[in-house]
Amino acid sequence: MNSTFERNGEKSTVEWYTPPYIIEALGGWWSFDLDPASPENIITETACKYYTKRDNGLTQSWHGRIFLNPPYENPLIGQFMQKLSEHGNGIALVYNRTDSKWCQEYVLKRADAILFLSKRIKFIKPDGSMGNSPGAGSILIAYGQENVKYLENCGLEGCILYPKN
C-alpha cells in the first residue's frame, strides 16, 4: 500500500497497490514470508502472511523475508523503513526521494542494495484498475544478501547502487 503521489488528479485515494509483475520479478509472493503493510482489500498477493492497517504492522513481530510497500505518508513511511532496516531481511518498494530524512537514514546508510527503476510503475487503484504514471520514480531496496541477489536477477530495468560498499 502507498499514499498519494500520482499526477493527473488521481489524488483522491491514499492507497495504491503493487502490480503483480513486481512481485513476480522478486521471486513471487510465496517467496516472501510477510507483508506488514498490506491493504485490507488484497488485489495482488505479495506474501504468505499479511498485516493490514487494522493489525498495525509496526507493532507486530516480523519474521522471515519481508515485502514492504509502506504507506507513503510521514511519519509512517519512516517508521516502516526503520523497522525493515532493523529486521535486515526484505525488499521495500518506495518512491525515489533520496532527499528525505527516512531515505538518508534507513536506506542510504543501511541498505545492502538499491535498484533505481528506469520506468515509473503504474500502481493499481483500490478498485483494481491501473493508475496513471506517478509523479516520482520508484526504488526497490534490499536488506540482506539474499535480497541483493533477487534485485540483481529480477530483470527489471534500472541501475543498482550498493551503498555499503
C-alpha positions in Angstrom: 0.0 0.0 0.0 1.2 3.5 -0.5 -0.1 7.0 -0.4 -0.8 9.8 -2.8 1.9 10.7 -5.3 0.1 10.3 -8.6 -0.5 13.0 -11.1 -3.5 13.9 -13.3 -5.9 14.5 -10.5 -5.8 11.0 -9.1 -5.1 12.1 -5.6 -8.5 11.1 -4.2 -7.1 7.9 -2.6 -4.1 7.2 -0.3 -4.0 3.6 -1.4 -2.0 2.4 -4.4 -1.2 -1.3 -4.7 1.8 -3.1 -6.1 1.4 -4.5 -9.6 1.8 -8.3 -9.9 4.8 -8.1 -12.2 6.9 -6.5 -9.5 6.2 -9.4 -7.0 6.8 -12.0 -9.7 10.2 -10.4 -10.6 11.3 -10.6 -7.0 10.6 -14.3 -6.6 6.8 -14.5 -6.4 4.5 -13.9 -3.5 5.3 -17.3 -2.0 9.0 -16.3 -1.6 8.0 -13.6 0.9 7.0 -14.6 4.4 5.3 -11.4 5.4 3.8 -8.1 4.0 3.5 -5.9 7.1 1.7 -3.0 5.3 -0.9 -4.9 3.2 -4.2 -3.3 2.2 -7.5 -4.7 3.6 -8.7 -5.5 0.1 -5.9 -7.6 -1.3 -5.7 -7.3 -5.1 -2.1 -8.6 -5.6 -0.8 -11.5 -3.5 2.5 -10.2 -2.0 3.4 -12.6 0.8 2.4 -15.8 2.6 1.2 -13.7 5.6 -0.2 -10.1 5.9 -0.7 -7.4 8.4 -3.2 -4.7 7.5 -3.8 -1.2 8.9 -6.1 -2.8 11.4 -3.3 -5.2 12.6 -0.8 -2.3 12.8 2.2 -4.0 11.3 4.5 -1.6 13.1 3.5 -3.1 16.5 3.7 -6.8 15.3 6.6 -9.2 15.3 8.2 -9.5 11.8 9.6 -12.8 10.7 11.4 -14.2 7.6 11.7 -12.4 4.3 9.6 -9.2 4.1 7.9 -7.5 1.2 7.1 -3.9 2.1 5.2 -1.3 0.1 4.6 1.1 3.0 2.1 3.9 3.4 3.7 6.9 1.6 3.0 9.4 4.3 5.0 10.8 7.1 5.8 9.7 9.7 4.6 6.1 8.7 7.0 5.6 5.8 10.0 6.4 8.0 8.7 4.1 10.8 8.2 1.2 8.4 11.6 1.7 6.8 13.3 1.9 10.2 11.7 -1.4 11.2 12.7 -3.1 7.9 16.3 -1.9 8.2 16.5 -3.2 11.7 14.9 -6.5 10.7 17.5 -6.8 8.0 15.7 -9.3 5.6 13.5 -8.0 2.9 12.7 -5.8 0.0 10.9 -2.4 0.1 9.2 -0.6 -2.8 9.1 3.1 -2.2 9.2 6.3 -4.2 12.6 7.8 -5.1 13.1 10.5 -2.6 16.7 10.4 -1.7 16.4 13.9 -0.1 14.0 12.7 2.6 15.2 12.0 6.2 13.9 8.4 6.2 15.7 7.7 2.9 19.0 9.1 4.1 18.9 7.4 7.5 17.3 4.0 6.8 18.1 3.4 3.1 21.3 5.2 2.1 23.1 4.3 5.3 21.7 0.8 5.9 20.5 -0.9 2.7 22.6 -3.6 1.0 21.4 -2.6 -2.4 19.1 -0.1 -4.1 17.6 -0.6 -7.6 16.6 2.7 -9.1 14.0 1.7 -11.6 14.2 3.2 -15.1 10.5 3.2 -15.7 7.8 4.6 -13.5 5.5 2.0 -12.0 1.8 2.3 -12.7 0.3 1.2 -9.4 -3.1 -0.4 -9.0 -6.1 1.5 -7.6 -8.3 0.1 -4.9 -10.9 -0.7 -7.5 -8.4 -2.9 -9.4 -7.9 -0.5 -12.3 -4.5 0.7 -13.3 -3.4 4.2 -12.2 -1.6 6.8 -14.3 2.1 7.4 -14.2 3.1 8.6 -10.7 4.8 11.9 -10.0 8.0 10.2 -8.9 10.1 7.2 -9.8 10.4 4.2 -7.6 13.2 2.3 -6.0 13.5 -1.3 -4.7 15.6 -1.6 -1.5 17.3 -4.8 -0.4 18.3 -5.6 3.1 20.3 -8.9 3.4 22.4 -10.6 0.8 19.6 -13.0 -0.3 17.6 -10.0 -1.3 20.5 -8.3 -3.1 20.6 -11.4 -5.3 16.9 -11.1 -6.0 17.4 -7.5 -7.1 20.4 -8.4 -9.3 18.4 -11.1 -11.0 14.9 -9.6 -11.2 15.1 -8.4 -14.8 13.6 -5.0 -14.0 15.4 -2.2 -15.9 17.4 0.1 -13.8 20.6 0.9 -12.0 21.7 -0.9 -8.8 23.6 1.0 -6.1 25.4 -0.8 -3.3 25.6 1.9 -0.5 27.6 -0.2 2.0 30.4 -0.8 -0.5 
